[in-house]
């Protein structure tokens, strides 16, 4: 594989590569536009070690996963809503309880827990609003663009406008997840962690992994499809 390929493109080609980038801590969702060499340099990891791990992952049975790059926008939107949005709506209330409970019980010995709870509450509030904006504005536009024969008439104008906003919000969410990773020392429990503390860390780790896949699917696959479809319609109308 070429070092010039972006990490986002590499995961679009084979979704199983996401696990390799997760292992090395390389951002393939919000930072998916960086070439592989640059992404490795930014993270301070050996690019050849990453390439070797990617080659090993590619050789594994059933390594490819579903090729979402060939799916319609309607199919992608349906998957995001049914899988990733449903996951967030199910797990975020649970995590609100867990982060609050662990902070209440352990913050004297681990004062960072109160900050973890506060960051998560902000993340949850933002993601609740973010999902509604996608489901009420951007996703319907994507579904329309799948079948449109002329330019869409929308109160928000070009699809680029909500896409730009969603990408900015993805970056903000990614920054908060990075803060949570740092404050939890990579989700590693301290020696005195109780079962609830362990459950919180596991849930936060799963939240980060799911959000990375979720954002990658939108930033690297869905949004480019929507922008390209709108551009084709504009060219046909010119």
ROBA-361694 format. One record per residue (C-alpha): x, y, z. Coordinates in nm, 3 decimals, padded with zeros to 5 digits. Example, Ala and Ser with C-alpha at 12.3 -4.5 7.8 and 13.67 -1.06 7.14 Angstrom:
2
<r c1="01.230" c2="-00.450" c3="00.780"/>
<r c1="01.367" c2="-00.106" c3="00.714"/>
! end
This chain:
238
<r c1="00.000" c2="00.000" c3="00.000"/>
<r c1="00.118" c2="00.350" c3="-00.078"/>
<r c1="00.232" c2="00.584" c3="00.198"/>
<r c1="00.045" c2="00.856" c3="00.009"/>
<r c1="-00.291" c2="00.692" c3="00.077"/>
<r c1="-00.477" c2="00.864" c3="00.356"/>
<r c1="-00.565" c2="00.656" c3="00.661"/>
<r c1="-00.932" c2="00.723" c3="00.588"/>
<r c1="-00.896" c2="00.580" c3="00.237"/>
<r c1="-00.720" c2="00.273" c3="00.371"/>
<r c1="-01.007" c2="00.199" c3="00.608"/>
<r c1="-01.264" c2="00.263" c3="00.334"/>
<r c1="-01.083" c2="-00.001" c3="00.123"/>
<r c1="-01.083" c2="-00.254" c3="00.409"/>
<r c1="-01.276" c2="-00.170" c3="00.726"/>
<r c1="-01.082" c2="-00.432" c3="00.927"/>
<r c1="-00.779" c2="-00.201" c3="00.908"/>
<r c1="-00.952" c2="00.022" c3="01.164"/>
<r c1="-00.841" c2="-00.221" c3="01.438"/>
<r c1="-00.475" c2="-00.167" c3="01.341"/>
<r c1="-00.509" c2="00.209" c3="01.359"/>
<r c1="-00.690" c2="00.180" c3="01.691"/>
<r c1="-00.403" c2="-00.031" c3="01.824"/>
<r c1="-00.144" c2="00.230" c3="01.729"/>
<r c1="-00.363" c2="00.520" c3="01.842"/>
<r c1="-00.384" c2="00.664" c3="01.489"/>
<r c1="-00.691" c2="00.875" c3="01.420"/>
<r c1="-00.862" c2="00.744" c3="01.105"/>
<r c1="-01.192" c2="00.930" c3="01.149"/>
<r c1="-01.151" c2="01.303" c3="01.217"/>
<r c1="-00.786" c2="01.277" c3="01.112"/>
<r c1="-00.862" c2="01.044" c3="00.824"/>
<r c1="-00.745" c2="01.292" c3="00.560"/>
<r c1="-00.377" c2="01.254" c3="00.658"/>
<r c1="-00.148" c2="01.036" c3="00.441"/>
<r c1="-00.033" c2="00.720" c3="00.619"/>
<r c1="00.327" c2="00.842" c3="00.655"/>
<r c1="00.218" c2="01.175" c3="00.802"/>
<r c1="-00.032" c2="01.013" c3="01.039"/>
<r c1="00.238" c2="00.779" c3="01.171"/>
<r c1="00.484" c2="01.065" c3="01.211"/>
<r c1="00.227" c2="01.273" c3="01.396"/>
<r c1="00.163" c2="00.989" c3="01.640"/>
<r c1="00.532" c2="00.902" c3="01.674"/>
<r c1="00.500" c2="00.542" c3="01.556"/>
<r c1="00.710" c2="00.346" c3="01.308"/>
<r c1="00.539" c2="00.356" c3="00.970"/>
<r c1="00.689" c2="00.020" c3="00.869"/>
<r c1="00.551" c2="-00.142" c3="01.184"/>
<r c1="00.209" c2="-00.007" c3="01.094"/>
<r c1="00.239" c2="-00.125" c3="00.735"/>
<r c1="00.338" c2="-00.472" c3="00.856"/>
<r c1="00.040" c2="-00.483" c3="01.092"/>
<r c1="-00.191" c2="-00.370" c3="00.812"/>
<r c1="-00.056" c2="-00.639" c3="00.578"/>
<r c1="-00.111" c2="-00.903" c3="00.848"/>
<r c1="-00.467" c2="-00.781" c3="00.905"/>
<r c1="-00.533" c2="-00.786" c3="00.530"/>
<r c1="-00.418" c2="-01.148" c3="00.509"/>
<r c1="-00.652" c2="-01.264" c3="00.785"/>
<r c1="-00.964" c2="-01.463" c3="00.687"/>
<r c1="-01.268" c2="-01.242" c3="00.621"/>
<r c1="-01.047" c2="-00.934" c3="00.655"/>
<r c1="-01.236" c2="-00.717" c3="00.413"/>
<r c1="-01.564" c2="-00.658" c3="00.593"/>
<r c1="-01.858" c2="-00.492" c3="00.418"/>
<r c1="-01.757" c2="-00.251" c3="00.145"/>
<r c1="-01.960" c2="00.057" c3="00.237"/>
<r c1="-01.800" c2="00.257" c3="-00.043"/>
<r c1="-02.032" c2="00.079" c3="-00.289"/>
<r c1="-02.346" c2="00.126" c3="-00.078"/>
<r c1="-02.607" c2="00.390" c3="-00.151"/>
<r c1="-02.633" c2="00.690" c3="00.077"/>
<r c1="-02.970" c2="00.562" c3="00.194"/>
<r c1="-02.813" c2="00.231" c3="00.299"/>
<r c1="-02.533" c2="00.408" c3="00.484"/>
<r c1="-02.772" c2="00.643" c3="00.663"/>
<r c1="-02.996" c2="00.352" c3="00.764"/>
<r c1="-02.694" c2="00.168" c3="00.906"/>
<r c1="-02.565" c2="00.471" c3="01.097"/>
<r c1="-02.906" c2="00.532" c3="01.251"/>
<r c1="-02.978" c2="00.168" c3="01.336"/>
<r c1="-02.631" c2="00.084" c3="01.467"/>
<r c1="-02.434" c2="00.390" c3="01.580"/>
<r c1="-02.708" c2="00.633" c3="01.676"/>
<r c1="-02.897" c2="00.354" c3="01.851"/>
<r c1="-02.579" c2="00.257" c3="02.036"/>
<r c1="-02.523" c2="00.613" c3="02.159"/>
<r c1="-02.883" c2="00.654" c3="02.273"/>
<r c1="-02.859" c2="00.326" c3="02.462"/>
<r c1="-02.514" c2="00.369" c3="02.616"/>
<r c1="-02.487" c2="00.740" c3="02.693"/>
<r c1="-02.747" c2="00.739" c3="02.976"/>
<r c1="-02.569" c2="00.438" c3="03.125"/>
<r c1="-02.234" c2="00.616" c3="03.103"/>
<r c1="-02.381" c2="00.929" c3="03.258"/>
<r c1="-02.477" c2="00.717" c3="03.559"/>
<r c1="-02.145" c2="00.529" c3="03.573"/>
<r c1="-01.920" c2="00.835" c3="03.546"/>
<r c1="-02.126" c2="01.017" c3="03.809"/>
<r c1="-02.134" c2="00.725" c3="04.049"/>
<r c1="-01.762" c2="00.652" c3="04.021"/>
<r c1="-01.680" c2="01.022" c3="04.070"/>
<r c1="-01.902" c2="01.038" c3="04.380"/>
<r c1="-01.734" c2="00.735" c3="04.536"/>
<r c1="-01.369" c2="00.769" c3="04.431"/>
<r c1="-01.289" c2="01.134" c3="04.357"/>
<r c1="-01.108" c2="01.186" c3="04.689"/>
<r c1="-00.837" c2="00.944" c3="04.579"/>
<r c1="-00.879" c2="01.013" c3="04.206"/>
<r c1="-00.980" c2="01.379" c3="04.159"/>
<r c1="-00.968" c2="01.345" c3="03.779"/>
<r c1="-01.294" c2="01.149" c3="03.799"/>
<r c1="-01.502" c2="01.463" c3="03.845"/>
<r c1="-01.347" c2="01.608" c3="03.529"/>
<r c1="-01.421" c2="01.283" c3="03.345"/>
<r c1="-01.787" c2="01.309" c3="03.446"/>
<r c1="-01.807" c2="01.674" c3="03.336"/>
<r c1="-01.645" c2="01.607" c3="02.999"/>
<r c1="-01.874" c2="01.313" c3="02.937"/>
<r c1="-02.185" c2="01.518" c3="03.021"/>
<r c1="-02.077" c2="01.779" c3="02.765"/>
<r c1="-02.006" c2="01.506" c3="02.510"/>
<r c1="-02.351" c2="01.353" c3="02.567"/>
<r c1="-02.531" c2="01.686" c3="02.536"/>
<r c1="-02.349" c2="01.769" c3="02.213"/>
<r c1="-02.403" c2="01.425" c3="02.061"/>
<r c1="-02.774" c2="01.425" c3="02.142"/>
<r c1="-02.811" c2="01.753" c3="01.950"/>
<r c1="-02.574" c2="01.639" c3="01.675"/>
<r c1="-02.773" c2="01.324" c3="01.602"/>
<r c1="-03.099" c2="01.518" c3="01.581"/>
<r c1="-02.946" c2="01.760" c3="01.329"/>
<r c1="-02.823" c2="01.472" c3="01.118"/>
<r c1="-03.153" c2="01.285" c3="01.129"/>
<r c1="-03.371" c2="01.590" c3="01.062"/>
<r c1="-03.157" c2="01.781" c3="00.810"/>
<r c1="-02.852" c2="01.612" c3="00.659"/>
<r c1="-02.964" c2="01.250" c3="00.635"/>
<r c1="-03.290" c2="01.335" c3="00.452"/>
<r c1="-03.081" c2="01.538" c3="00.205"/>
<r c1="-02.854" c2="01.237" c3="00.152"/>
<r c1="-03.153" c2="01.012" c3="00.086"/>
<r c1="-03.291" c2="01.264" c3="-00.165"/>
<r c1="-02.957" c2="01.294" c3="-00.342"/>
<r c1="-02.958" c2="00.918" c3="-00.404"/>
<r c1="-03.251" c2="00.961" c3="-00.645"/>
<r c1="-03.252" c2="01.330" c3="-00.738"/>
<r c1="-03.252" c2="01.432" c3="-01.104"/>
<r c1="-03.215" c2="01.803" c3="-01.036"/>
<r c1="-03.062" c2="02.025" c3="-00.770"/>
<r c1="-03.225" c2="02.003" c3="-00.427"/>
<r c1="-03.415" c2="02.295" c3="-00.282"/>
<r c1="-03.327" c2="02.308" c3="00.087"/>
<r c1="-03.352" c2="02.577" c3="00.357"/>
<r c1="-02.985" c2="02.509" c3="00.441"/>
<r c1="-02.869" c2="02.555" c3="00.082"/>
<r c1="-02.588" c2="02.332" c3="-00.040"/>
<r c1="-02.528" c2="01.997" c3="00.130"/>
<r c1="-02.179" c2="02.131" c3="00.197"/>
<r c1="-02.323" c2="02.354" c3="00.471"/>
<r c1="-02.454" c2="02.084" c3="00.707"/>
<r c1="-02.161" c2="01.858" c3="00.615"/>
<r c1="-01.916" c2="02.127" c3="00.724"/>
<r c1="-02.100" c2="02.171" c3="01.052"/>
<r c1="-02.113" c2="01.797" c3="01.121"/>
<r c1="-01.740" c2="01.761" c3="01.056"/>
<r c1="-01.666" c2="02.043" c3="01.299"/>
<r c1="-01.882" c2="01.874" c3="01.560"/>
<r c1="-01.711" c2="01.541" c3="01.494"/>
<r c1="-01.376" c2="01.706" c3="01.561"/>
<r c1="-01.504" c2="01.851" c3="01.889"/>
<r c1="-01.634" c2="01.511" c3="01.996"/>
<r c1="-01.304" c2="01.350" c3="01.901"/>
<r c1="-01.113" c2="01.602" c3="02.113"/>
<r c1="-01.333" c2="01.519" c3="02.413"/>
<r c1="-01.279" c2="01.147" c3="02.366"/>
<r c1="-00.905" c2="01.210" c3="02.355"/>
<r c1="-00.931" c2="01.397" c3="02.685"/>
<r c1="-01.118" c2="01.104" c3="02.837"/>
<r c1="-00.849" c2="00.864" c3="02.716"/>
<r c1="-00.575" c2="01.079" c3="02.870"/>
<r c1="-00.756" c2="01.127" c3="03.202"/>
<r c1="-00.821" c2="00.752" c3="03.234"/>
<r c1="-00.460" c2="00.667" c3="03.136"/>
<r c1="-00.579" c2="00.473" c3="02.834"/>
<r c1="-00.874" c2="00.320" c3="03.023"/>
<r c1="-00.642" c2="00.135" c3="03.258"/>
<r c1="-00.804" c2="00.085" c3="03.602"/>
<r c1="-00.611" c2="00.182" c3="03.916"/>
<r c1="-00.533" c2="-00.083" c3="04.176"/>
<r c1="-00.823" c2="00.024" c3="04.399"/>
<r c1="-01.085" c2="00.028" c3="04.123"/>
<r c1="-01.418" c2="-00.132" c3="04.215"/>
<r c1="-01.640" c2="-00.325" c3="03.971"/>
<r c1="-01.831" c2="-00.009" c3="03.879"/>
<r c1="-01.502" c2="00.169" c3="03.804"/>
<r c1="-01.401" c2="-00.120" c3="03.577"/>
<r c1="-01.742" c2="-00.110" c3="03.405"/>
<r c1="-01.707" c2="00.264" c3="03.345"/>
<r c1="-01.365" c2="00.227" c3="03.184"/>
<r c1="-01.479" c2="-00.059" c3="02.962"/>
<r c1="-01.784" c2="00.141" c3="02.852"/>
<r c1="-01.573" c2="00.451" c3="02.776"/>
<r c1="-01.330" c2="00.241" c3="02.571"/>
<r c1="-01.619" c2="00.091" c3="02.373"/>
<r c1="-01.768" c2="00.438" c3="02.324"/>
<r c1="-01.442" c2="00.563" c3="02.175"/>
<r c1="-01.410" c2="00.265" c3="01.939"/>
<r c1="-01.770" c2="00.288" c3="01.818"/>
<r c1="-01.748" c2="00.664" c3="01.769"/>
<r c1="-01.434" c2="00.626" c3="01.559"/>
<r c1="-01.611" c2="00.381" c3="01.325"/>
<r c1="-01.923" c2="00.600" c3="01.321"/>
<r c1="-01.736" c2="00.920" c3="01.234"/>
<r c1="-01.519" c2="00.746" c3="00.976"/>
<r c1="-01.828" c2="00.615" c3="00.794"/>
<r c1="-01.971" c2="00.965" c3="00.774"/>
<r c1="-01.656" c2="01.172" c3="00.711"/>
<r c1="-01.485" c2="00.935" c3="00.468"/>
<r c1="-01.777" c2="00.769" c3="00.289"/>
<r c1="-02.118" c2="00.933" c3="00.332"/>
<r c1="-02.022" c2="01.299" c3="00.315"/>
<r c1="-01.798" c2="01.269" c3="00.007"/>
<r c1="-02.078" c2="01.078" c3="-00.169"/>
<r c1="-02.328" c2="01.354" c3="-00.088"/>
<r c1="-02.096" c2="01.631" c3="-00.206"/>
<r c1="-02.011" c2="01.444" c3="-00.527"/>
<r c1="-02.381" c2="01.373" c3="-00.601"/>
<r c1="-02.471" c2="01.739" c3="-00.557"/>
<r c1="-02.183" c2="01.843" c3="-00.783"/>
<r c1="-02.300" c2="01.603" c3="-01.056"/>
<r c1="-02.652" c2="01.744" c3="-01.041"/>
<r c1="-02.516" c2="02.099" c3="-01.064"/>
<r c1="-02.305" c2="02.007" c3="-01.367"/>
<r c1="-02.604" c2="01.849" c3="-01.543"/>
<r c1="-02.811" c2="02.161" c3="-01.480"/>
<r c1="-02.543" c2="02.400" c3="-01.606"/>
! end
